[in-house]
């Protein structure tokens, strides 16, 4: 639960600092085998063996309204949100290209910088440990969007690595709506 709360706080801070709107695309494709999941702003493929966890907008006036620019995929099967604690996940946000990014690196132990190419983009960020979990935070900027990916690599019950074909295929499938 603490992991989810920390993630929610981080997303709230990022969203409070920027208007979250973008257009255009990054040229992503349908590299992953799975289901295409869309929010208002973009879509991505949720690979087989993963599930989409609808990302509720906690500030919306309408109860149950979803965030227009965030998708979350959880590795493994779950029945409800409580089941997702202790599972690896990927949260993808498409933010305004000029959005200031909140540097939360100091929250983590054993921080390692990472840079890699996937989906025609260069991704930069870091991994670090927090509350017994290994987390990943990476970004890639385009003219239309700043992609932000926050992930729990080893959720305890499920895990994946940055070179995991499912994870790479999620990135490669990113497509603006």
MDAnalysis code that builds the backbone (N, CA, C; Angstrom):
import MDAnalysis as mda
import numpy as np

u = mda.Universe.empty(531, n_residues=177, atom_resindex=np.repeat(np.arange(177), 3), trajectory=True)
u.add_TopologyAttr("name", ["N", "CA", "C"] * 177)
u.add_TopologyAttr("resid", np.arange(1, 178))
u.add_TopologyAttr("resname", ["UNK", "UNK", "UNK", "UNK", "UNK", "UNK", "UNK", "UNK", "UNK", "UNK", "UNK", "UNK", "UNK", "UNK", "UNK", "UNK", "UNK", "UNK", "UNK", "UNK", "UNK", "UNK", "UNK", "UNK", "UNK", "UNK", "UNK", "UNK", "UNK", "UNK", "UNK", "UNK", "UNK", "UNK", "UNK", "UNK", "UNK", "UNK", "UNK", "UNK", "UNK", "UNK", "UNK", "UNK", "UNK", "UNK", "UNK", "UNK", "UNK", "UNK", "UNK", "UNK", "UNK", "UNK", "UNK", "UNK", "UNK", "UNK", "UNK", "UNK", "UNK", "UNK", "UNK", "UNK", "UNK", "UNK", "UNK", "UNK", "UNK", "UNK", "UNK", "UNK", "UNK", "UNK", "UNK", "UNK", "UNK", "UNK", "UNK", "UNK", "UNK", "UNK", "UNK", "UNK", "UNK", "UNK", "UNK", "UNK", "UNK", "UNK", "UNK", "UNK", "UNK", "UNK", "UNK", "UNK", "UNK", "UNK", "UNK", "UNK", "UNK", "UNK", "UNK", "UNK", "UNK", "UNK", "UNK", "UNK", "UNK", "UNK", "UNK", "UNK", "UNK", "UNK", "UNK", "UNK", "UNK", "UNK", "UNK", "UNK", "UNK", "UNK", "UNK", "UNK", "UNK", "UNK", "UNK", "UNK", "UNK", "UNK", "UNK", "UNK", "UNK", "UNK", "UNK", "UNK", "UNK", "UNK", "UNK", "UNK", "UNK", "UNK", "UNK", "UNK", "UNK", "UNK", "UNK", "UNK", "UNK", "UNK", "UNK", "UNK", "UNK", "UNK", "UNK", "UNK", "UNK", "UNK", "UNK", "UNK", "UNK", "UNK", "UNK", "UNK", "UNK", "UNK", "UNK", "UNK", "UNK", "UNK", "UNK", "UNK", "UNK", "UNK", "UNK", "UNK", "UNK"])
u.atoms.positions = np.array([
    [0.818, -1.183, 0.000],
    [0.000, 0.000, 0.000],
    [0.867, 1.253, 0.000],
    [2.020, 1.194, 0.725],
    [2.919, 2.336, 0.754],
    [3.491, 2.613, -0.636],
    [3.749, 1.544, -1.399],
    [4.272, 1.698, -2.758],
    [3.277, 2.458, -3.621],
    [2.021, 2.089, -3.527],
    [0.972, 2.730, -4.333],
    [0.795, 4.185, -3.895],
    [0.848, 4.443, -2.583],
    [0.718, 5.800, -2.076],
    [1.867, 6.678, -2.559],
    [3.100, 6.147, -2.520],
    [4.250, 6.910, -3.010],
    [4.104, 7.212, -4.497],
    [3.607, 6.245, -5.260],
    [3.398, 6.442, -6.685],
    [2.324, 7.496, -6.941],
    [1.233, 7.440, -6.191],
    [0.153, 8.418, -6.349],
    [0.659, 9.820, -6.020],
    [1.433, 9.945, -4.945],
    [1.985, 11.254, -4.571],
    [2.901, 11.778, -5.659],
    [3.749, 10.914, -6.221],
    [4.649, 11.341, -7.286],
    [3.875, 11.821, -8.508],
    [2.837, 11.083, -8.892],
    [2.029, 11.470, -10.052],
    [1.307, 12.782, -9.786],
    [0.772, 12.939, -8.580],
    [0.084, 14.182, -8.236],
    [1.044, 15.366, -8.334],
    [2.258, 15.204, -7.815],
    [3.241, 16.291, -7.876],
    [3.590, 16.656, -9.314],
    [3.793, 15.653, -10.140],
    [4.124, 15.912, -11.539],
    [2.962, 16.606, -12.236],
    [1.748, 16.130, -11.986],
    [0.585, 16.709, -12.648],
    [0.311, 18.124, -12.163],
    [0.605, 18.403, -10.903],
    [0.370, 19.737, -10.369],
    [1.311, 20.752, -10.995],
    [2.429, 20.305, -11.529],
    [3.423, 21.211, -12.090],
    [3.257, 21.422, -13.587],
    [2.325, 20.737, -14.196],
    [2.209, 20.856, -15.650],
    [0.780, 20.657, -16.112],
    [0.444, 21.269, -17.216],
    [-0.811, 20.941, -17.886],
    [-0.533, 19.696, -18.694],
    [-1.370, 18.715, -18.555],
    [-1.094, 17.432, -19.176],
    [-1.882, 17.302, -20.471],
    [-1.296, 17.780, -21.554],
    [-1.931, 17.643, -22.859],
    [-0.854, 17.532, -23.910],
    [-1.067, 16.686, -24.870],
    [-0.120, 16.566, -25.970],
    [-0.837, 15.979, -27.165],
    [-0.203, 16.069, -28.331],
    [-0.775, 15.534, -29.556],
    [0.320, 14.981, -30.427],
    [-0.040, 14.376, -31.528],
    [0.963, 13.808, -32.412],
    [1.283, 12.398, -31.992],
    [2.375, 11.836, -32.516],
    [2.740, 10.479, -32.168],
    [4.227, 10.290, -32.207],
    [4.680, 9.158, -31.707],
    [6.102, 8.868, -31.721],
    [6.419, 7.791, -32.731],
    [5.443, 7.420, -33.521],
    [5.699, 6.405, -34.536],
    [5.695, 4.997, -33.986],
    [5.095, 4.789, -32.808],
    [5.053, 3.463, -32.210],
    [4.235, 2.517, -33.071],
    [4.379, 1.243, -32.806],
    [3.658, 0.252, -33.593],
    [2.931, -0.714, -32.694],
    [2.557, -1.855, -33.271],
    [1.858, -2.858, -32.492],
    [2.759, -4.057, -32.276],
    [3.955, -3.803, -31.729],
    [4.971, -4.830, -31.568],
    [4.577, -5.906, -30.567],
    [3.792, -5.552, -29.570],
    [3.458, -6.509, -28.519],
    [2.253, -7.347, -28.904],
    [2.250, -8.577, -28.404],
    [1.059, -9.412, -28.533],
    [0.265, -9.211, -27.274],
    [-0.924, -8.696, -27.445],
    [-1.771, -8.402, -26.307],
    [-2.916, -7.517, -26.752],
    [-3.504, -6.838, -25.798],
    [-4.658, -5.989, -26.060],
    [-4.254, -4.521, -26.090],
    [-4.736, -3.786, -27.103],
    [-4.492, -2.353, -27.167],
    [-5.418, -1.681, -26.160],
    [-4.817, -0.908, -25.258],
    [-5.559, -0.167, -24.241],
    [-5.350, 1.322, -24.530],
    [-6.434, 2.090, -24.466],
    [-6.354, 3.521, -24.757],
    [-6.860, 4.350, -23.589],
    [-6.202, 5.491, -23.394],
    [-6.766, 6.553, -22.568],
    [-7.120, 7.655, -23.569],
    [-7.496, 8.819, -23.137],
    [-7.882, 9.864, -24.083],
    [-6.730, 10.309, -24.974],
    [-5.506, 10.282, -24.455],
    [-4.364, 10.885, -25.140],
    [-3.551, 9.890, -25.963],
    [-3.401, 8.648, -25.485],
    [-2.543, 7.693, -26.189],
    [-3.031, 6.271, -25.949],
    [-2.389, 5.342, -26.641],
    [-2.680, 3.924, -26.447],
    [-1.372, 3.155, -26.349],
    [-1.457, 1.968, -25.784],
    [-0.315, 1.061, -25.685],
    [-0.865, -0.353, -25.626],
    [-0.015, -1.309, -25.949],
    [-0.419, -2.707, -25.890],
    [-0.089, -3.249, -24.512],
    [-1.091, -3.841, -23.879],
    [-0.924, -4.541, -22.612],
    [-0.632, -6.004, -22.963],
    [0.609, -6.462, -22.736],
    [1.000, -7.811, -23.175],
    [0.205, -8.917, -22.488],
    [0.174, -10.068, -23.129],
    [-0.450, -11.240, -22.516],
    [0.281, -11.536, -21.211],
    [-0.489, -11.887, -20.189],
    [0.096, -12.134, -18.877],
    [0.127, -10.883, -17.999],
    [-0.287, -9.751, -18.566],
    [-0.399, -8.495, -17.836],
    [-1.868, -8.081, -17.856],
    [-2.257, -7.199, -16.934],
    [-3.612, -6.660, -16.927],
    [-3.565, -5.142, -16.820],
    [-4.533, -4.500, -17.456],
    [-4.698, -3.062, -17.323],
    [-5.368, -2.777, -15.980],
    [-4.818, -1.813, -15.251],
    [-5.446, -1.333, -14.018],
    [-5.885, 0.097, -14.291],
    [-7.188, 0.324, -14.500],
    [-7.657, 1.681, -14.812],
    [-7.160, 2.685, -13.774],
    [-6.624, 3.808, -14.254],
    [-6.002, 4.817, -13.398],
    [-7.022, 5.915, -13.114],
    [-7.594, 5.881, -11.930],
    [-8.673, 6.791, -11.558],
    [-8.126, 8.178, -11.246],
    [-8.823, 9.204, -11.752],
    [-8.479, 10.600, -11.495],
    [-9.088, 10.976, -10.144],
    [-8.247, 11.059, -9.117],
    [-8.759, 11.310, -7.769],
    [-9.238, 12.749, -7.577],
    [-8.932, 13.636, -8.528],
    [-9.371, 15.032, -8.428],
    [-10.599, 15.336, -9.290],
    [-11.060, 14.363, -10.048],
    [-12.204, 14.589, -10.933],
    [-13.479, 14.778, -10.132],
    [-14.363, 15.608, -10.659],
    [-15.665, 15.810, -10.020],
    [-16.531, 14.563, -10.143],
    [-16.418, 13.879, -11.264],
    [-17.194, 12.664, -11.514],
    [-16.488, 11.466, -10.889],
    [-17.163, 10.775, -9.996],
    [-16.578, 9.623, -9.336],
    [-16.265, 8.530, -10.353],
    [-15.069, 7.981, -10.276],
    [-14.659, 6.905, -11.175],
    [-14.091, 7.373, -12.499],
    [-13.986, 8.700, -12.707],
    [-13.405, 9.217, -13.953],
    [-11.936, 8.798, -14.031],
    [-11.496, 8.465, -15.236],
    [-10.123, 8.013, -15.431],
    [-9.210, 9.165, -15.838],
    [-7.941, 9.036, -15.492],
    [-6.940, 10.008, -15.926],
    [-6.887, 9.981, -17.457],
    [-6.866, 11.141, -18.114],
    [-6.880, 11.165, -19.571],
    [-5.538, 10.828, -20.212],
    [-4.453, 10.858, -19.433],
    [-3.118, 10.704, -20.015],
    [-2.247, 9.700, -19.264],
    [-2.871, 8.732, -18.574],
    [-2.107, 7.740, -17.815],
    [-2.702, 6.351, -18.044],
    [-1.818, 5.384, -18.272],
    [-2.190, 3.973, -18.313],
    [-1.313, 3.221, -17.321],
    [-1.877, 2.189, -16.705],
    [-1.099, 1.329, -15.824],
    [-1.345, -0.123, -16.181],
    [-0.248, -0.864, -16.339],
    [-0.309, -2.293, -16.605],
    [0.379, -3.015, -15.451],
    [-0.237, -4.093, -14.987],
    [0.280, -4.886, -13.874],
    [0.602, -6.278, -14.398],
    [1.784, -6.782, -14.044],
    [2.176, -8.113, -14.500],
    [1.530, -9.150, -13.595],
    [0.741, -10.019, -14.201],
    [0.052, -11.064, -13.455],
    [-1.445, -10.821, -13.411],
    [-2.138, -11.729, -12.822],
    [-3.602, -11.661, -12.733],
    [-4.018, -11.150, -11.360],
    [-5.042, -10.308, -11.354],
    [-5.593, -9.805, -10.104],
    [-7.097, -9.653, -10.249],
    [-7.790, -9.673, -9.111],
    [-9.245, -9.518, -9.104],
    [-9.651, -8.095, -8.789],
    [-8.858, -7.413, -7.967],
    [-9.159, -6.026, -7.614],
    [-7.856, -5.296, -7.307],
    [-7.959, -3.999, -7.081],
    [-6.766, -3.181, -6.891],
    [-5.921, -3.649, -5.705],
    [-6.540, -4.112, -4.666],
    [-5.799, -4.579, -3.491],
    [-4.881, -5.733, -3.855],
    [-5.310, -6.595, -4.780],
    [-4.483, -7.725, -5.221],
    [-3.204, -7.279, -5.911],
    [-3.160, -6.037, -6.431],
    [-1.998, -5.586, -7.199],
    [-0.807, -5.232, -6.313],
    [-1.032, -5.042, -5.030],
    [0.099, -4.765, -4.140],
    [0.982, -5.990, -4.085],
    [2.253, -5.783, -4.298],
    [3.183, -6.895, -4.360],
    [3.341, -7.443, -5.761],
    [2.901, -6.690, -6.775],
    [3.053, -7.125, -8.165],
    [3.825, -6.056, -8.948],
    [4.615, -6.504, -9.908],
    [5.342, -5.580, -10.775],
    [4.346, -4.818, -11.639],
    [4.668, -3.561, -11.960],
    [3.753, -2.755, -12.773],
    [4.515, -1.730, -13.598],
    [3.802, -1.159, -14.564],
    [4.320, -0.087, -15.418],
    [3.245, 0.987, -15.489],
    [3.603, 2.217, -15.121],
    [2.689, 3.355, -15.226],
    [3.260, 4.288, -16.293],
    [2.468, 4.561, -17.324],
    [2.895, 5.395, -18.447],
    [2.097, 6.686, -18.421],
    [2.805, 7.810, -18.469],
    [2.167, 9.119, -18.491],
    [2.662, 9.885, -19.707],
    [1.740, 10.540, -20.393],
    [2.086, 11.443, -21.482],
    [1.817, 12.853, -20.970],
    [2.885, 13.594, -20.703],
    [2.773, 14.940, -20.138],
    [3.118, 15.983, -21.196],
    [2.788, 17.217, -20.898],
    [3.128, 18.339, -21.765],
    [4.640, 18.324, -22.016],
    [5.090, 18.612, -23.233],
    [6.527, 18.555, -23.525],
    [7.357, 19.535, -22.689],
    [6.750, 20.581, -22.182],
    [7.475, 21.560, -21.365],
    [7.304, 21.315, -19.872],
    [6.700, 20.214, -19.501],
    [6.446, 19.926, -18.089],
    [7.756, 19.787, -17.325],
    [7.780, 20.383, -16.143],
    [8.931, 20.195, -15.260],
    [8.794, 18.835, -14.612],
    [9.889, 18.121, -14.583],
    [9.861, 16.796, -13.986],
    [10.400, 16.880, -12.566],
    [9.673, 16.300, -11.663],
    [10.045, 16.293, -10.265],
    [11.132, 15.245, -10.048],
    [12.276, 15.660, -9.506],
    [13.375, 14.732, -9.264],
    [13.206, 14.100, -7.890],
    [12.812, 12.848, -7.879],
    [12.587, 12.120, -6.637],
    [13.717, 11.135, -6.330],
    [14.823, 11.283, -7.050],
    [15.943, 10.353, -6.917],
    [16.429, 10.205, -5.478],
    [16.370, 11.280, -4.707],
    [16.867, 11.244, -3.331],
    [16.047, 10.342, -2.419],
    [14.862, 9.950, -2.846],
    [14.026, 9.039, -2.053],
    [14.564, 7.610, -2.082],
    [15.375, 7.299, -3.089],
    [15.780, 5.922, -3.342],
    [17.177, 5.622, -2.828],
    [17.430, 4.334, -2.572],
    [18.762, 3.826, -2.242],
    [19.286, 3.095, -3.469],
    [20.605, 2.961, -3.548],
    [21.257, 2.209, -4.630],
    [20.803, 2.682, -6.009],
    [20.804, 3.989, -6.217],
    [20.366, 4.581, -7.476],
    [21.396, 4.306, -8.569],
    [20.904, 3.891, -9.731],
    [21.749, 3.687, -10.910],
    [21.112, 4.401, -12.093],
    [21.908, 5.200, -12.798],
    [21.439, 5.895, -13.990],
    [21.248, 4.879, -15.111],
    [20.211, 5.074, -15.944],
    [19.966, 4.198, -17.085],
    [19.664, 5.042, -18.322],
    [20.123, 4.583, -19.449],
    [19.824, 5.174, -20.759],
    [19.730, 4.026, -21.755],
    [18.673, 4.025, -22.560],
    [18.541, 3.010, -23.600],
    [17.607, 3.523, -24.686],
    [17.647, 2.876, -25.837],
    [16.779, 3.217, -26.954],
    [15.716, 2.144, -27.122],
    [14.482, 2.588, -27.329],
    [13.359, 1.673, -27.608],
    [12.234, 2.479, -28.217],
    [11.544, 1.893, -29.159],
    [10.408, 2.562, -29.782],
    [10.804, 3.808, -30.553],
    [12.031, 3.846, -31.058],
    [12.502, 5.008, -31.810],
    [12.840, 6.206, -30.935],
    [12.891, 6.014, -29.624],
    [13.179, 7.101, -28.686],
    [14.336, 6.720, -27.774],
    [15.010, 7.721, -27.240],
    [16.026, 7.501, -26.219],
    [15.391, 7.767, -24.864],
    [15.525, 6.812, -23.972],
    [14.945, 6.872, -22.639],
    [16.063, 7.068, -21.630],
    [15.863, 8.006, -20.698],
    [16.855, 8.282, -19.671],
    [16.178, 8.331, -18.317],
    [16.881, 7.875, -17.307],
    [16.335, 7.922, -15.959],
    [17.199, 7.149, -15.004],
    [16.548, 6.427, -14.095],
    [17.292, 5.718, -13.062],
    [16.470, 4.572, -12.490],
    [17.174, 3.669, -11.841],
    [16.553, 2.656, -11.004],
    [16.976, 2.944, -9.571],
    [16.178, 2.494, -8.630],
    [16.516, 2.669, -7.225],
    [15.612, 1.813, -6.364],
    [16.026, 1.629, -5.122],
    [15.274, 0.798, -4.193],
    [14.528, 1.668, -3.188],
    [13.275, 1.290, -2.937],
    [12.433, 1.999, -1.982],
    [11.444, 1.003, -1.385],
    [11.380, 0.952, -0.083],
    [10.431, 0.090, 0.624],
    [10.540, -1.377, 0.203],
    [11.756, -1.817, -0.117],
    [11.985, -3.204, -0.492],
    [11.705, -3.528, -1.947],
    [11.373, -2.525, -2.746],
    [11.086, -2.730, -4.162],
    [12.137, -2.038, -5.014],
    [12.434, -2.593, -6.183],
    [13.296, -1.932, -7.158],
    [12.397, -1.206, -8.136],
    [12.601, 0.092, -8.258],
    [11.759, 0.936, -9.096],
    [12.553, 1.518, -10.247],
    [11.844, 1.872, -11.291],
    [12.421, 2.474, -12.487],
    [11.654, 3.744, -12.793],
    [12.386, 4.794, -13.135],
    [11.756, 6.024, -13.614],
    [12.546, 6.476, -14.837],
    [11.876, 6.558, -15.994],
    [12.523, 6.988, -17.224],
    [11.626, 7.968, -17.962],
    [12.253, 8.818, -18.771],
    [11.505, 9.763, -19.593],
    [12.100, 9.809, -20.990],
    [11.285, 10.269, -21.914],
    [11.720, 10.537, -23.276],
    [10.858, 11.672, -23.817],
    [11.507, 12.694, -24.348],
    [10.776, 13.868, -24.830],
    [10.661, 13.846, -26.347],
    [9.475, 14.221, -26.811],
    [9.245, 14.458, -28.228],
    [8.715, 15.886, -28.344],
    [8.477, 16.353, -29.546],
    [7.906, 17.692, -29.716],
    [6.496, 17.778, -29.147],
    [5.797, 16.653, -29.120],
    [4.394, 16.632, -28.717],
    [4.149, 16.185, -27.286],
    [5.101, 15.481, -26.696],
    [4.815, 14.821, -25.431],
    [6.102, 14.497, -24.687],
    [6.062, 14.564, -23.377],
    [7.122, 13.995, -22.545],
    [6.573, 12.696, -21.980],
    [7.132, 11.599, -22.451],
    [6.724, 10.288, -21.950],
    [7.423, 10.061, -20.623],
    [6.676, 9.638, -19.621],
    [7.226, 9.285, -18.322],
    [6.773, 7.869, -18.000],
    [7.723, 7.035, -17.637],
    [7.399, 5.671, -17.244],
    [7.961, 5.435, -15.855],
    [7.069, 5.050, -14.969],
    [7.429, 4.686, -13.611],
    [7.045, 3.223, -13.451],
    [7.975, 2.419, -12.969],
    [7.698, 0.987, -12.898],
    [8.256, 0.391, -11.614],
    [7.588, -0.617, -11.133],
    [8.108, -1.451, -10.063],
    [8.589, -2.727, -10.736],
    [9.911, -2.914, -10.745],
    [10.496, -4.045, -11.470],
    [10.325, -5.361, -10.724],
    [10.470, -5.327, -9.413],
    [10.306, -6.550, -8.635],
    [9.261, -6.308, -7.575],
    [8.044, -6.616, -7.914],
    [6.952, -6.403, -6.989],
    [6.857, -7.452, -5.906],
    [7.725, -8.424, -5.911],
    [7.653, -9.496, -4.927],
    [6.974, -10.716, -5.508],
    [5.691, -10.574, -5.842],
    [4.952, -11.690, -6.418],
    [5.243, -11.859, -7.909],
    [5.507, -10.760, -8.599],
    [5.866, -10.802, -10.016],
    [7.029, -9.842, -10.229],
    [7.747, -10.026, -11.337],
    [8.879, -9.143, -11.624],
    [9.180, -9.170, -13.116],
    [9.968, -8.184, -13.533],
    [10.487, -8.140, -14.900],
    [11.750, -7.297, -14.889],
    [12.522, -7.379, -15.956],
    [13.746, -6.588, -16.098],
    [13.549, -5.586, -17.219],
    [14.432, -4.592, -17.274],
    [14.298, -3.549, -18.297],
    [14.442, -4.097, -19.703],
    [15.130, -5.211, -19.895],
    [15.265, -5.783, -21.234],
    [14.220, -6.858, -21.513],
    [13.233, -6.980, -20.631],
    [12.156, -7.946, -20.810],
    [11.389, -7.623, -22.093],
    [11.157, -8.611, -22.960],
    [10.433, -8.350, -24.215],
    [9.058, -7.720, -24.011],
    [8.348, -8.096, -22.948],
    [7.039, -7.486, -22.689],
    [7.185, -5.992, -22.410],
    [8.152, -5.627, -21.574],
    [8.359, -4.223, -21.231],
    [8.767, -3.415, -22.467],
    [9.704, -3.943, -23.230],
    [10.138, -3.249, -24.447],
    [8.981, -3.125, -25.426],
    [8.154, -4.162, -25.530],
    [7.029, -4.096, -26.471],
    [5.981, -3.068, -26.037],
    [5.832, -2.856, -24.726],
    [4.931, -1.799, -24.263],
    [5.438, -0.458, -24.782],
    [6.721, -0.187, -24.601],
    [7.314, 1.063, -25.054],
    [7.167, 1.211, -26.567],
    [7.463, 0.139, -27.297],
    [7.416, 0.191, -28.762],
    [5.991, 0.381, -29.289],
    [4.988, 0.058, -28.487],
    [3.609, 0.175, -28.950],
    [2.976, 1.536, -28.652],
    [3.664, 2.420, -27.912],
    [3.095, 3.716, -27.562],
    [2.682, 4.478, -28.817],
    [1.451, 4.955, -28.816],
    [0.906, 5.636, -29.986],
    [-0.038, 6.733, -29.528],
    [0.175, 7.944, -30.021],
    [-0.736, 9.043, -29.712],
    [-2.084, 8.788, -30.383],
    [-3.167, 9.156, -29.723],
    [-4.515, 9.009, -30.290],
    [-4.835, 10.178, -31.190],
])
